Amino acid sequence: MTSTSTPPGLARFNTLEEHAARTALHEACASTAWARRLLAARPYATVEDLYAASDAATAELTAPDLDEAMAGHPPIGRPKPGDPTSAREQRGMAGASDELKAEMLELNLAYQERFGHVFLICATGRTGEQMRDAVKERIGNTPEREREIVRTELGKINRIRLARLVEED
């Protein structure tokens, strides 16, 4: 059962000029390869088709593509100044105690030293304590296991950001 009408936000995305669509996708995910795959598959009949394309593109990211995607994410607890997306997604750290913020900074640095990249987690809806517990749990992973968790978390983040992109009018 497919709907005969495309949701307005998705229709707008489908008809964006390529440069504008690429820019919008880059704001969702910093991977050039991911954006290129999503652009190439336009137009999308449904939002689920867009999500499926995103999931497939995320699954196929090479190690350098994944690095490029992660480079677009600030450390947890330190959203980029003037970046409402990071601030909104990391809202769980906004009201955290100074102690928790300091602990998160230490954990972020230890994680980055161990794995060579930012700690990536789908922070939407998580408390500061939940994010701290996740980094503590994941820091013991093998680099290979952690890359797959990062890929999964990136996929969740991409879906949330795409939803905002096609739902906004």
KEKE-760401 format. One record per residue: residue number from 1; x, y, z of N, C-alpha, C in turn. Coordinates in Angstrom, 1 decimal, decimal comma. Example, Ala and Ser with C-alpha at 12.3 -4.5 7.8 and 13.67 -1.06 7.14 Angstrom:
<atoms>
papa:1 n.px:13,2 n.py:-5,7 n.pz:7,8 ca.px:12,3 ca.py:-4,5 ca.pz:7,8 c.px:13,2 c.py:-3,3 c.pz:7,8
papa:2 n.px:12,8 n.py:-2,2 n.pz:7,1 ca.px:13,7 ca.py:-1,1 ca.pz:7,1 c.px:12,9 c.py:0,0 c.pz:7,9
</atoms>
This chain:
<atoms>
papa:1 n.px:0,8 n.py:-1,2 n.pz:0,0 ca.px:0,0 ca.py:0,0 ca.pz:0,0 c.px:0,9 c.py:1,2 c.pz:0,0
papa:2 n.px:1,0 n.py:1,9 n.pz:-1,1 ca.px:1,8 ca.py:3,1 ca.pz:-1,2 c.px:0,8 c.py:4,3 c.pz:-1,4
papa:3 n.px:1,2 n.py:5,4 n.pz:-0,8 ca.px:0,4 ca.py:6,6 ca.pz:-0,9 c.px:0,6 c.py:7,2 c.pz:-2,3
papa:4 n.px:-0,5 n.py:7,7 n.pz:-2,9 ca.px:-0,3 ca.py:8,3 ca.pz:-4,2 c.px:0,3 c.py:9,7 c.pz:-4,1
papa:5 n.px:0,3 n.py:10,3 n.pz:-3,0 ca.px:0,9 ca.py:11,7 ca.pz:-2,9 c.px:2,1 c.py:11,6 c.pz:-2,0
papa:6 n.px:3,1 n.py:12,3 n.pz:-2,5 ca.px:4,4 ca.py:12,4 ca.pz:-1,8 c.px:4,2 c.py:13,5 c.pz:-0,7
papa:7 n.px:4,7 n.py:13,3 n.pz:0,5 ca.px:4,6 ca.py:14,3 ca.pz:1,5 c.px:5,3 c.py:15,6 c.pz:1,1
papa:8 n.px:4,7 n.py:16,8 n.pz:1,4 ca.px:5,3 ca.py:18,0 ca.pz:0,9 c.px:6,8 c.py:18,2 c.pz:1,2
papa:9 n.px:7,3 n.py:17,9 n.pz:2,3 ca.px:8,7 ca.py:18,1 ca.pz:2,6 c.px:9,6 c.py:17,2 c.pz:1,7
papa:10 n.px:9,1 n.py:16,0 n.pz:1,5 ca.px:9,8 ca.py:15,0 ca.pz:0,6 c.px:9,8 c.py:15,5 c.pz:-0,9
papa:11 n.px:8,6 n.py:16,0 n.pz:-1,3 ca.px:8,5 ca.py:16,5 ca.pz:-2,6 c.px:9,4 c.py:17,7 c.pz:-2,8
papa:12 n.px:9,5 n.py:18,6 n.pz:-1,8 ca.px:10,4 ca.py:19,7 ca.pz:-1,9 c.px:11,8 c.py:19,3 c.pz:-2,0
papa:13 n.px:12,2 n.py:18,3 n.pz:-1,2 ca.px:13,6 ca.py:17,7 ca.pz:-1,3 c.px:13,9 c.py:17,1 c.pz:-2,7
papa:14 n.px:12,9 n.py:16,4 n.pz:-3,2 ca.px:13,0 ca.py:15,7 ca.pz:-4,5 c.px:13,3 c.py:16,8 c.pz:-5,6
papa:15 n.px:12,7 n.py:18,0 n.pz:-5,4 ca.px:12,8 ca.py:18,9 ca.pz:-6,5 c.px:13,9 c.py:20,0 c.pz:-6,3
papa:16 n.px:14,6 n.py:19,9 n.pz:-5,2 ca.px:15,6 ca.py:20,9 ca.pz:-4,9 c.px:16,7 c.py:20,8 c.pz:-6,0
papa:17 n.px:17,2 n.py:22,0 n.pz:-6,4 ca.px:18,4 ca.py:22,0 ca.pz:-7,3 c.px:19,5 c.py:21,2 c.pz:-6,7
papa:18 n.px:20,3 n.py:20,5 n.pz:-7,5 ca.px:21,3 ca.py:19,6 ca.pz:-7,0 c.px:22,2 c.py:20,2 c.pz:-5,9
papa:19 n.px:22,7 n.py:21,4 n.pz:-6,1 ca.px:23,6 ca.py:22,0 ca.pz:-5,2 c.px:22,9 c.py:22,2 c.pz:-3,8
papa:20 n.px:21,7 n.py:22,7 n.pz:-3,8 ca.px:20,9 ca.py:22,9 ca.pz:-2,6 c.px:20,6 c.py:21,6 c.pz:-1,9
papa:21 n.px:20,3 n.py:20,5 n.pz:-2,7 ca.px:20,1 ca.py:19,2 ca.pz:-2,1 c.px:21,3 c.py:18,7 c.pz:-1,5
papa:22 n.px:22,5 n.py:18,8 n.pz:-2,2 ca.px:23,7 ca.py:18,3 ca.pz:-1,6 c.px:24,1 c.py:19,0 c.pz:-0,3
papa:23 n.px:23,9 n.py:20,4 n.pz:-0,3 ca.px:24,1 ca.py:21,1 ca.pz:0,9 c.px:23,2 c.py:20,6 c.pz:2,1
papa:24 n.px:22,0 n.py:20,4 n.pz:1,8 ca.px:21,1 ca.py:19,9 ca.pz:2,8 c.px:21,5 c.py:18,6 c.pz:3,3
papa:25 n.px:21,9 n.py:17,7 n.pz:2,4 ca.px:22,4 ca.py:16,4 ca.pz:2,8 c.px:23,7 c.py:16,4 c.pz:3,6
papa:26 n.px:24,5 n.py:17,3 n.pz:3,2 ca.px:25,8 ca.py:17,5 ca.pz:3,9 c.px:25,6 c.py:18,0 c.pz:5,4
papa:27 n.px:24,5 n.py:18,7 n.pz:5,6 ca.px:24,2 ca.py:19,1 ca.pz:7,0 c.px:23,7 c.py:17,9 c.pz:7,8
papa:28 n.px:23,1 n.py:17,0 n.pz:7,1 ca.px:22,7 ca.py:15,8 ca.pz:7,8 c.px:23,8 c.py:14,8 c.pz:8,1
papa:29 n.px:24,7 n.py:14,7 n.pz:7,1 ca.px:25,9 ca.py:13,7 ca.pz:7,2 c.px:27,0 c.py:14,3 c.pz:6,4
papa:30 n.px:28,2 n.py:14,4 n.pz:7,0 ca.px:29,3 ca.py:15,0 ca.pz:6,4 c.px:30,0 c.py:14,1 c.pz:5,3
papa:31 n.px:29,5 n.py:12,9 n.pz:5,1 ca.px:30,1 ca.py:12,0 ca.pz:4,1 c.px:29,7 c.py:12,4 c.pz:2,7
papa:32 n.px:30,6 n.py:12,7 n.pz:1,9 ca.px:30,4 ca.py:13,0 ca.pz:0,5 c.px:29,8 c.py:11,8 c.pz:-0,3
papa:33 n.px:30,3 n.py:10,6 n.pz:0,0 ca.px:29,8 ca.py:9,4 ca.pz:-0,7 c.px:28,4 c.py:9,1 c.pz:-0,3
papa:34 n.px:28,0 n.py:9,3 n.pz:1,0 ca.px:26,6 ca.py:9,1 ca.pz:1,4 c.px:25,7 c.py:10,1 c.pz:0,7
papa:35 n.px:26,1 n.py:11,3 n.pz:0,6 ca.px:25,2 ca.py:12,3 ca.pz:0,0 c.px:25,1 c.py:12,0 c.pz:-1,5
papa:36 n.px:26,2 n.py:11,7 n.pz:-2,1 ca.px:26,2 ca.py:11,4 ca.pz:-3,6 c.px:25,2 c.py:10,2 c.pz:-3,9
papa:37 n.px:25,2 n.py:9,2 n.pz:-3,0 ca.px:24,3 ca.py:8,0 ca.pz:-3,2 c.px:22,8 c.py:8,5 c.pz:-3,1
papa:38 n.px:22,5 n.py:9,3 n.pz:-2,1 ca.px:21,2 ca.py:9,8 ca.pz:-1,9 c.px:20,7 c.py:10,7 c.pz:-3,0
papa:39 n.px:21,6 n.py:11,5 n.pz:-3,5 ca.px:21,2 ca.py:12,4 ca.pz:-4,6 c.px:20,9 c.py:11,6 c.pz:-5,8
papa:40 n.px:21,7 n.py:10,6 n.pz:-6,1 ca.px:21,6 ca.py:9,8 ca.pz:-7,3 c.px:20,3 c.py:9,0 c.pz:-7,4
papa:41 n.px:19,7 n.py:8,7 n.pz:-6,2 ca.px:18,5 ca.py:7,9 ca.pz:-6,1 c.px:17,2 c.py:8,8 c.pz:-6,1
papa:42 n.px:17,4 n.py:10,1 n.pz:-6,2 ca.px:16,2 ca.py:11,0 ca.pz:-6,2 c.px:15,5 c.py:10,8 c.pz:-7,6
papa:43 n.px:14,1 n.py:10,9 n.pz:-7,6 ca.px:13,2 ca.py:11,3 ca.pz:-6,5 c.px:12,8 c.py:10,1 c.pz:-5,7
papa:44 n.px:12,4 n.py:10,3 n.pz:-4,5 ca.px:11,9 ca.py:9,3 ca.pz:-3,6 c.px:10,4 c.py:9,3 c.pz:-3,6
papa:45 n.px:9,8 n.py:8,1 n.pz:-3,7 ca.px:8,3 ca.py:8,1 ca.pz:-3,6 c.px:7,8 c.py:8,2 c.pz:-2,2
papa:46 n.px:8,6 n.py:7,7 n.pz:-1,2 ca.px:8,2 ca.py:7,8 ca.pz:0,2 c.px:9,4 c.py:8,1 c.pz:1,1
papa:47 n.px:9,0 n.py:8,6 n.pz:2,3 ca.px:10,1 ca.py:8,8 ca.pz:3,2 c.px:10,8 c.py:7,5 c.pz:3,6
papa:48 n.px:10,1 n.py:6,4 n.pz:3,6 ca.px:10,7 ca.py:5,1 ca.pz:3,9 c.px:11,7 c.py:4,8 c.pz:2,8
papa:49 n.px:11,5 n.py:5,1 n.pz:1,6 ca.px:12,4 ca.py:4,9 ca.pz:0,5 c.px:13,7 c.py:5,7 c.pz:0,7
papa:50 n.px:13,5 n.py:6,9 n.pz:1,2 ca.px:14,7 ca.py:7,8 ca.pz:1,5 c.px:15,5 c.py:7,2 c.pz:2,7
papa:51 n.px:14,8 n.py:6,7 n.pz:3,7 ca.px:15,5 ca.py:6,1 ca.pz:4,8 c.px:16,2 c.py:4,8 c.pz:4,4
papa:52 n.px:15,6 n.py:4,0 n.pz:3,5 ca.px:16,2 ca.py:2,8 ca.pz:3,1 c.px:17,5 c.py:3,1 c.pz:2,3
papa:53 n.px:17,4 n.py:4,2 n.pz:1,4 ca.px:18,6 ca.py:4,6 ca.pz:0,7 c.px:19,7 c.py:5,1 c.pz:1,6
papa:54 n.px:19,3 n.py:5,8 n.pz:2,7 ca.px:20,3 ca.py:6,3 ca.pz:3,6 c.px:21,0 c.py:5,1 c.pz:4,3
papa:55 n.px:20,1 n.py:4,1 n.pz:4,8 ca.px:20,7 ca.py:2,9 ca.pz:5,5 c.px:21,7 c.py:2,2 c.pz:4,6
papa:56 n.px:21,3 n.py:2,0 n.pz:3,3 ca.px:22,2 ca.py:1,3 ca.pz:2,4 c.px:23,5 c.py:2,1 c.pz:2,1
papa:57 n.px:23,3 n.py:3,4 n.pz:2,0 ca.px:24,5 ca.py:4,2 ca.pz:1,8 c.px:25,4 c.py:4,2 c.pz:3,0
papa:58 n.px:24,9 n.py:4,2 n.pz:4,2 ca.px:25,6 ca.py:4,2 ca.pz:5,4 c.px:26,3 c.py:2,8 c.pz:5,6
papa:59 n.px:25,7 n.py:1,8 n.pz:5,2 ca.px:26,2 ca.py:0,4 ca.pz:5,3 c.px:27,4 c.py:0,2 c.pz:4,4
papa:60 n.px:27,4 n.py:1,0 n.pz:3,2 ca.px:28,5 ca.py:0,8 ca.pz:2,2 c.px:29,6 c.py:1,8 c.pz:2,4
papa:61 n.px:29,6 n.py:2,7 n.pz:3,4 ca.px:30,7 ca.py:3,6 ca.pz:3,6 c.px:32,0 c.py:2,9 c.pz:3,8
papa:62 n.px:33,0 n.py:3,3 n.pz:3,1 ca.px:34,3 ca.py:2,8 ca.pz:3,3 c.px:34,9 c.py:3,4 c.pz:4,6
papa:63 n.px:36,0 n.py:2,9 n.pz:5,1 ca.px:36,6 ca.py:3,5 ca.pz:6,3 c.px:36,9 c.py:5,0 c.pz:6,2
papa:64 n.px:37,5 n.py:5,4 n.pz:5,0 ca.px:37,7 ca.py:6,9 ca.pz:4,9 c.px:36,3 c.py:7,7 c.pz:4,8
papa:65 n.px:35,3 n.py:7,1 n.pz:4,2 ca.px:34,0 ca.py:7,7 ca.pz:4,2 c.px:33,4 c.py:7,9 c.pz:5,6
papa:66 n.px:33,6 n.py:6,8 n.pz:6,4 ca.px:33,1 ca.py:6,8 ca.pz:7,8 c.px:33,9 c.py:7,9 c.pz:8,6
papa:67 n.px:35,2 n.py:8,0 n.pz:8,4 ca.px:36,0 ca.py:9,0 ca.pz:9,0 c.px:35,5 c.py:10,4 c.pz:8,7
papa:68 n.px:35,2 n.py:10,6 n.pz:7,4 ca.px:34,7 ca.py:11,9 ca.pz:6,9 c.px:33,3 c.py:12,2 c.pz:7,6
papa:69 n.px:32,5 n.py:11,2 n.pz:7,7 ca.px:31,2 ca.py:11,4 ca.pz:8,4 c.px:31,4 c.py:11,8 c.pz:9,8
papa:70 n.px:32,3 n.py:11,1 n.pz:10,5 ca.px:32,5 ca.py:11,3 ca.pz:12,0 c.px:33,1 c.py:12,7 c.pz:12,2
papa:71 n.px:33,9 n.py:13,2 n.pz:11,3 ca.px:34,5 ca.py:14,5 ca.pz:11,4 c.px:33,5 c.py:15,6 c.pz:11,5
papa:72 n.px:32,3 n.py:15,3 n.pz:11,0 ca.px:31,3 ca.py:16,3 ca.pz:11,0 c.px:30,5 c.py:16,4 c.pz:12,4
papa:73 n.px:30,9 n.py:15,6 n.pz:13,3 ca.px:30,2 ca.py:15,5 ca.pz:14,6 c.px:31,1 c.py:16,0 c.pz:15,7
papa:74 n.px:30,7 n.py:17,0 n.pz:16,5 ca.px:31,5 ca.py:17,5 ca.pz:17,6 c.px:31,4 c.py:16,5 c.pz:18,8
papa:75 n.px:32,4 n.py:16,6 n.pz:19,7 ca.px:32,4 ca.py:15,7 ca.pz:20,9 c.px:31,1 c.py:15,9 c.pz:21,7
papa:76 n.px:30,6 n.py:14,8 n.pz:22,3 ca.px:29,5 ca.py:14,9 ca.pz:23,2 c.px:29,8 c.py:15,9 c.pz:24,3
papa:77 n.px:28,9 n.py:16,8 n.pz:24,6 ca.px:29,1 ca.py:17,8 ca.pz:25,6 c.px:29,7 c.py:19,1 c.pz:25,1
papa:78 n.px:30,2 n.py:19,1 n.pz:23,8 ca.px:30,8 ca.py:20,3 ca.pz:23,3 c.px:30,2 c.py:20,6 c.pz:21,9
papa:79 n.px:28,9 n.py:20,9 n.pz:21,8 ca.px:28,3 ca.py:21,1 ca.pz:20,4 c.px:29,0 c.py:22,3 c.pz:19,8
papa:80 n.px:29,0 n.py:22,3 n.pz:18,5 ca.px:29,7 ca.py:23,4 ca.pz:17,8 c.px:28,9 c.py:24,7 c.pz:18,0
papa:81 n.px:29,6 n.py:25,8 n.pz:18,4 ca.px:28,9 ca.py:27,1 ca.pz:18,6 c.px:28,1 c.py:27,4 c.pz:17,3
papa:82 n.px:26,9 n.py:27,9 n.pz:17,5 ca.px:26,1 ca.py:28,3 ca.pz:16,4 c.px:25,5 c.py:27,2 c.pz:15,6
papa:83 n.px:25,6 n.py:25,9 n.pz:16,1 ca.px:25,1 ca.py:24,7 ca.pz:15,4 c.px:23,9 c.py:24,2 c.pz:16,2
papa:84 n.px:22,7 n.py:24,7 n.pz:15,7 ca.px:21,5 ca.py:24,3 ca.pz:16,5 c.px:21,2 c.py:22,8 c.pz:16,4
papa:85 n.px:21,7 n.py:22,1 n.pz:15,4 ca.px:21,5 ca.py:20,6 ca.pz:15,3 c.px:22,2 c.py:19,9 c.pz:16,4
papa:86 n.px:23,5 n.py:20,2 n.pz:16,6 ca.px:24,3 ca.py:19,6 ca.pz:17,6 c.px:23,8 c.py:19,9 c.pz:19,0
papa:87 n.px:23,4 n.py:21,2 n.pz:19,2 ca.px:22,9 ca.py:21,6 ca.pz:20,5 c.px:21,6 c.py:20,8 c.pz:20,8
papa:88 n.px:20,7 n.py:20,7 n.pz:19,8 ca.px:19,4 ca.py:20,0 ca.pz:20,0 c.px:19,7 c.py:18,5 c.pz:20,3
papa:89 n.px:20,5 n.py:17,9 n.pz:19,5 ca.px:20,8 ca.py:16,5 ca.pz:19,7 c.px:21,5 c.py:16,2 c.pz:21,0
papa:90 n.px:22,3 n.py:17,1 n.pz:21,5 ca.px:23,0 ca.py:16,9 ca.pz:22,7 c.px:22,4 c.py:17,5 c.pz:23,9
papa:91 n.px:21,1 n.py:17,8 n.pz:23,8 ca.px:20,3 ca.py:18,5 ca.pz:24,9 c.px:20,5 c.py:17,8 c.pz:26,2
papa:92 n.px:20,7 n.py:16,5 n.pz:26,2 ca.px:20,8 ca.py:15,7 ca.pz:27,5 c.px:22,1 c.py:16,1 c.pz:28,3
papa:93 n.px:23,0 n.py:16,8 n.pz:27,6 ca.px:24,2 ca.py:17,2 ca.pz:28,3 c.px:24,1 c.py:18,7 c.pz:28,8
papa:94 n.px:23,1 n.py:19,4 n.pz:28,3 ca.px:22,9 ca.py:20,8 ca.pz:28,6 c.px:22,8 c.py:21,1 c.pz:30,1
papa:95 n.px:22,0 n.py:20,3 n.pz:30,7 ca.px:21,7 ca.py:20,5 ca.pz:32,2 c.px:22,6 c.py:19,6 c.pz:33,1
papa:96 n.px:23,6 n.py:19,0 n.pz:32,5 ca.px:24,5 ca.py:18,1 ca.pz:33,3 c.px:25,3 c.py:19,0 c.pz:34,3
papa:97 n.px:25,7 n.py:18,3 n.pz:35,4 ca.px:26,5 ca.py:19,0 ca.pz:36,4 c.px:27,9 c.py:19,2 c.pz:35,8
papa:98 n.px:28,6 n.py:20,1 n.pz:36,5 ca.px:30,0 ca.py:20,4 ca.pz:36,1 c.px:30,8 c.py:19,2 c.pz:36,2
papa:99 n.px:30,5 n.py:18,4 n.pz:37,2 ca.px:31,3 ca.py:17,1 ca.pz:37,4 c.px:31,1 c.py:16,2 c.pz:36,2
papa:100 n.px:29,8 n.py:16,0 n.pz:35,8 ca.px:29,5 ca.py:15,1 ca.pz:34,7 c.px:30,1 c.py:15,7 c.pz:33,4
papa:101 n.px:30,1 n.py:17,0 n.pz:33,2 ca.px:30,7 ca.py:17,6 ca.pz:32,0 c.px:32,2 c.py:17,3 c.pz:32,0
papa:102 n.px:32,8 n.py:17,5 n.pz:33,1 ca.px:34,3 ca.py:17,3 ca.pz:33,2 c.px:34,6 c.py:15,8 c.pz:33,0
papa:103 n.px:33,8 n.py:14,9 n.pz:33,5 ca.px:34,0 ca.py:13,5 ca.pz:33,3 c.px:33,8 c.py:13,1 c.pz:31,9
papa:104 n.px:32,8 n.py:13,7 n.pz:31,2 ca.px:32,6 ca.py:13,4 ca.pz:29,8 c.px:33,7 c.py:13,9 c.pz:28,9
papa:105 n.px:34,3 n.py:15,1 n.pz:29,3 ca.px:35,4 ca.py:15,6 ca.pz:28,6 c.px:36,6 c.py:14,6 c.pz:28,7
papa:106 n.px:36,9 n.py:14,1 n.pz:29,9 ca.px:38,0 ca.py:13,1 ca.pz:30,0 c.px:37,7 c.py:11,8 c.pz:29,3
papa:107 n.px:36,5 n.py:11,4 n.pz:29,3 ca.px:36,1 ca.py:10,1 ca.pz:28,6 c.px:36,2 c.py:10,3 c.pz:27,1
papa:108 n.px:35,7 n.py:11,5 n.pz:26,6 ca.px:35,9 ca.py:11,8 ca.pz:25,2 c.px:37,3 c.py:11,7 c.pz:24,7
papa:109 n.px:38,2 n.py:12,4 n.pz:25,5 ca.px:39,6 ca.py:12,4 ca.pz:25,2 c.px:40,2 c.py:11,0 c.pz:25,2
papa:110 n.px:39,9 n.py:10,2 n.pz:26,2 ca.px:40,4 ca.py:8,8 ca.pz:26,3 c.px:39,9 c.py:8,0 c.pz:25,1
papa:111 n.px:38,6 n.py:8,2 n.pz:24,8 ca.px:38,0 ca.py:7,4 ca.pz:23,6 c.px:38,7 c.py:7,8 c.pz:22,3
papa:112 n.px:38,9 n.py:9,1 n.pz:22,1 ca.px:39,5 ca.py:9,6 ca.pz:20,9 c.px:41,0 c.py:9,1 c.pz:20,8
papa:113 n.px:41,7 n.py:9,0 n.pz:21,9 ca.px:43,0 ca.py:8,5 ca.pz:21,9 c.px:43,0 c.py:7,1 c.pz:21,6
papa:114 n.px:42,1 n.py:6,3 n.pz:22,1 ca.px:42,0 ca.py:4,9 ca.pz:21,8 c.px:41,6 c.py:4,5 c.pz:20,4
papa:115 n.px:40,6 n.py:5,2 n.pz:19,9 ca.px:40,1 ca.py:4,9 ca.pz:18,6 c.px:40,5 c.py:5,8 c.pz:17,4
papa:116 n.px:41,0 n.py:7,0 n.pz:17,8 ca.px:41,4 ca.py:7,9 ca.pz:16,7 c.px:40,3 c.py:8,7 c.pz:16,1
papa:117 n.px:39,1 n.py:8,7 n.pz:16,7 ca.px:38,0 ca.py:9,5 ca.pz:16,2 c.px:37,0 c.py:9,9 c.pz:17,4
papa:118 n.px:36,1 n.py:10,8 n.pz:17,1 ca.px:35,2 ca.py:11,3 ca.pz:18,1 c.px:34,3 c.py:10,1 c.pz:18,6
papa:119 n.px:33,8 n.py:10,1 n.pz:19,8 ca.px:32,8 ca.py:9,2 ca.pz:20,3 c.px:31,5 c.py:9,6 c.pz:19,7
papa:120 n.px:31,0 n.py:8,7 n.pz:18,9 ca.px:29,7 ca.py:9,0 ca.pz:18,1 c.px:28,6 c.py:8,1 c.pz:18,7
papa:121 n.px:27,5 n.py:8,8 n.pz:19,1 ca.px:26,3 ca.py:8,1 ca.pz:19,6 c.px:25,1 c.py:8,9 c.pz:19,2
papa:122 n.px:24,0 n.py:8,3 n.pz:19,0 ca.px:22,8 ca.py:9,0 ca.pz:18,7 c.px:22,3 c.py:9,5 c.pz:20,0
papa:123 n.px:22,6 n.py:10,8 n.pz:20,2 ca.px:22,4 ca.py:11,4 ca.pz:21,6 c.px:21,0 c.py:11,9 c.pz:21,8
papa:124 n.px:20,2 n.py:11,9 n.pz:20,7 ca.px:18,8 ca.py:12,4 ca.pz:20,8 c.px:18,0 c.py:11,6 c.pz:21,9
papa:125 n.px:17,5 n.py:12,3 n.pz:22,8 ca.px:16,7 ca.py:11,6 ca.pz:23,9 c.px:17,5 c.py:11,0 c.pz:25,0
papa:126 n.px:18,8 n.py:11,1 n.pz:24,9 ca.px:19,6 ca.py:10,4 ca.pz:26,0 c.px:20,0 c.py:11,5 c.pz:27,0
papa:127 n.px:20,1 n.py:11,0 n.pz:28,3 ca.px:20,6 ca.py:11,9 ca.pz:29,3 c.px:22,1 c.py:11,9 c.pz:29,3
papa:128 n.px:22,7 n.py:12,9 n.pz:30,0 ca.px:24,2 ca.py:13,0 ca.pz:30,1 c.px:24,7 c.py:11,7 c.pz:30,7
papa:129 n.px:24,0 n.py:11,2 n.pz:31,7 ca.px:24,5 ca.py:10,0 ca.pz:32,4 c.px:24,4 c.py:8,8 c.pz:31,5
papa:130 n.px:23,4 n.py:8,7 n.pz:30,6 ca.px:23,3 ca.py:7,6 ca.pz:29,6 c.px:24,5 c.py:7,7 c.pz:28,6
papa:131 n.px:24,8 n.py:8,9 n.pz:28,2 ca.px:25,9 ca.py:9,0 ca.pz:27,3 c.px:27,3 c.py:8,7 c.pz:27,9
papa:132 n.px:27,4 n.py:9,1 n.pz:29,2 ca.px:28,6 ca.py:8,8 ca.pz:29,9 c.px:28,8 c.py:7,3 c.pz:30,1
papa:133 n.px:27,7 n.py:6,6 n.pz:30,4 ca.px:27,7 ca.py:5,2 ca.pz:30,6 c.px:28,0 c.py:4,5 c.pz:29,3
papa:134 n.px:27,5 n.py:5,0 n.pz:28,2 ca.px:27,8 ca.py:4,4 ca.pz:26,9 c.px:29,2 c.py:4,5 c.pz:26,5
papa:135 n.px:29,9 n.py:5,6 n.pz:26,7 ca.px:31,3 ca.py:5,7 ca.pz:26,4 c.px:32,1 c.py:4,9 c.pz:27,3
papa:136 n.px:31,7 n.py:4,8 n.pz:28,6 ca.px:32,5 ca.py:3,9 ca.pz:29,5 c.px:32,4 c.py:2,4 c.pz:29,0
papa:137 n.px:31,2 n.py:2,0 n.pz:28,6 ca.px:31,0 ca.py:0,7 ca.pz:28,1 c.px:31,8 c.py:0,4 c.pz:26,8
papa:138 n.px:31,7 n.py:1,3 n.pz:25,9 ca.px:32,2 ca.py:1,1 ca.pz:24,5 c.px:33,8 c.py:1,3 c.pz:24,5
papa:139 n.px:34,4 n.py:2,0 n.pz:25,4 ca.px:35,8 ca.py:2,2 ca.pz:25,3 c.px:36,6 c.py:0,9 c.pz:25,4
papa:140 n.px:36,0 n.py:-0,1 n.pz:25,9 ca.px:36,7 ca.py:-1,4 ca.pz:26,0 c.px:36,5 c.py:-2,3 c.pz:24,7
papa:141 n.px:35,8 n.py:-1,8 n.pz:23,8 ca.px:35,5 ca.py:-2,6 ca.pz:22,5 c.px:36,8 c.py:-2,7 c.pz:21,7
papa:142 n.px:36,9 n.py:-3,7 n.pz:20,8 ca.px:37,9 ca.py:-3,7 ca.pz:19,8 c.px:37,7 c.py:-2,6 c.pz:18,8
papa:143 n.px:38,7 n.py:-2,1 n.pz:18,1 ca.px:38,4 ca.py:-1,1 ca.pz:17,1 c.px:37,4 c.py:-1,6 c.pz:16,0
papa:144 n.px:37,5 n.py:-2,8 n.pz:15,7 ca.px:36,6 ca.py:-3,3 ca.pz:14,6 c.px:35,1 c.py:-3,3 c.pz:15,1
papa:145 n.px:34,9 n.py:-3,8 n.pz:16,4 ca.px:33,6 ca.py:-3,8 ca.pz:16,9 c.px:33,1 c.py:-2,3 c.pz:17,1
papa:146 n.px:33,9 n.py:-1,4 n.pz:17,5 ca.px:33,5 ca.py:0,0 ca.pz:17,7 c.px:33,2 c.py:0,6 c.pz:16,4
papa:147 n.px:33,9 n.py:0,3 n.pz:15,3 ca.px:33,5 ca.py:0,9 ca.pz:14,0 c.px:32,1 c.py:0,5 c.pz:13,6
papa:148 n.px:31,7 n.py:-0,8 n.pz:13,8 ca.px:30,4 ca.py:-1,2 ca.pz:13,5 c.px:29,3 c.py:-0,5 c.pz:14,3
papa:149 n.px:29,6 n.py:-0,3 n.pz:15,6 ca.px:28,7 ca.py:0,4 ca.pz:16,5 c.px:28,6 c.py:1,9 c.pz:16,0
papa:150 n.px:29,7 n.py:2,5 n.pz:15,6 ca.px:29,7 ca.py:3,8 ca.pz:15,1 c.px:28,8 c.py:3,9 c.pz:13,9
papa:151 n.px:29,0 n.py:2,9 n.pz:13,0 ca.px:28,2 ca.py:2,9 ca.pz:11,7 c.px:26,7 c.py:2,8 c.pz:12,1
papa:152 n.px:26,3 n.py:2,0 n.pz:13,0 ca.px:24,9 ca.py:1,9 ca.pz:13,5 c.px:24,4 c.py:3,2 c.pz:14,0
papa:153 n.px:25,2 n.py:3,8 n.pz:14,9 ca.px:24,8 ca.py:5,1 ca.pz:15,5 c.px:24,7 c.py:6,2 c.pz:14,4
papa:154 n.px:25,6 n.py:6,2 n.pz:13,5 ca.px:25,5 ca.py:7,2 ca.pz:12,4 c.px:24,3 c.py:7,0 c.pz:11,6
papa:155 n.px:23,9 n.py:5,7 n.pz:11,3 ca.px:22,6 ca.py:5,5 ca.pz:10,6 c.px:21,4 c.py:6,0 c.pz:11,4
papa:156 n.px:21,4 n.py:5,9 n.pz:12,7 ca.px:20,3 ca.py:6,4 ca.pz:13,5 c.px:20,3 c.py:8,0 c.pz:13,4
papa:157 n.px:21,4 n.py:8,6 n.pz:13,5 ca.px:21,5 ca.py:10,0 ca.pz:13,4 c.px:21,1 c.py:10,5 c.pz:12,1
papa:158 n.px:21,5 n.py:9,8 n.pz:11,0 ca.px:21,2 ca.py:10,2 ca.pz:9,7 c.px:19,6 c.py:10,2 c.pz:9,5
papa:159 n.px:19,0 n.py:9,1 n.pz:10,0 ca.px:17,5 ca.py:9,0 ca.pz:9,9 c.px:16,8 c.py:10,2 c.pz:10,6
papa:160 n.px:17,3 n.py:10,5 n.pz:11,8 ca.px:16,7 ca.py:11,6 ca.pz:12,5 c.px:16,8 c.py:12,9 c.pz:11,8
papa:161 n.px:18,0 n.py:13,1 n.pz:11,2 ca.px:18,3 ca.py:14,4 ca.pz:10,5 c.px:17,5 c.py:14,4 c.pz:9,2
papa:162 n.px:17,4 n.py:13,3 n.pz:8,5 ca.px:16,6 ca.py:13,3 ca.pz:7,3 c.px:15,1 c.py:13,5 c.pz:7,6
papa:163 n.px:14,6 n.py:13,0 n.pz:8,7 ca.px:13,2 ca.py:13,2 ca.pz:9,1 c.px:13,0 c.py:14,7 c.pz:9,2
papa:164 n.px:13,9 n.py:15,4 n.pz:9,9 ca.px:13,8 ca.py:16,8 ca.pz:10,1 c.px:13,8 c.py:17,5 c.pz:8,7
papa:165 n.px:14,7 n.py:17,1 n.pz:7,8 ca.px:14,8 ca.py:17,7 ca.pz:6,5 c.px:13,6 c.py:17,6 c.pz:5,7
papa:166 n.px:12,9 n.py:16,4 n.pz:5,7 ca.px:11,7 ca.py:16,3 ca.pz:4,9 c.px:10,4 c.py:16,6 c.pz:5,6
papa:167 n.px:10,5 n.py:16,8 n.pz:6,9 ca.px:9,3 ca.py:17,2 ca.pz:7,6 c.px:9,1 c.py:18,7 c.pz:7,7
papa:168 n.px:10,3 n.py:19,4 n.pz:7,6 ca.px:10,2 ca.py:20,9 ca.pz:7,8 c.px:9,6 c.py:21,5 c.pz:6,5
papa:169 n.px:8,8 n.py:22,5 n.pz:6,7 ca.px:8,3 ca.py:23,3 ca.pz:5,5 c.px:8,7 c.py:24,7 c.pz:5,6
</atoms>
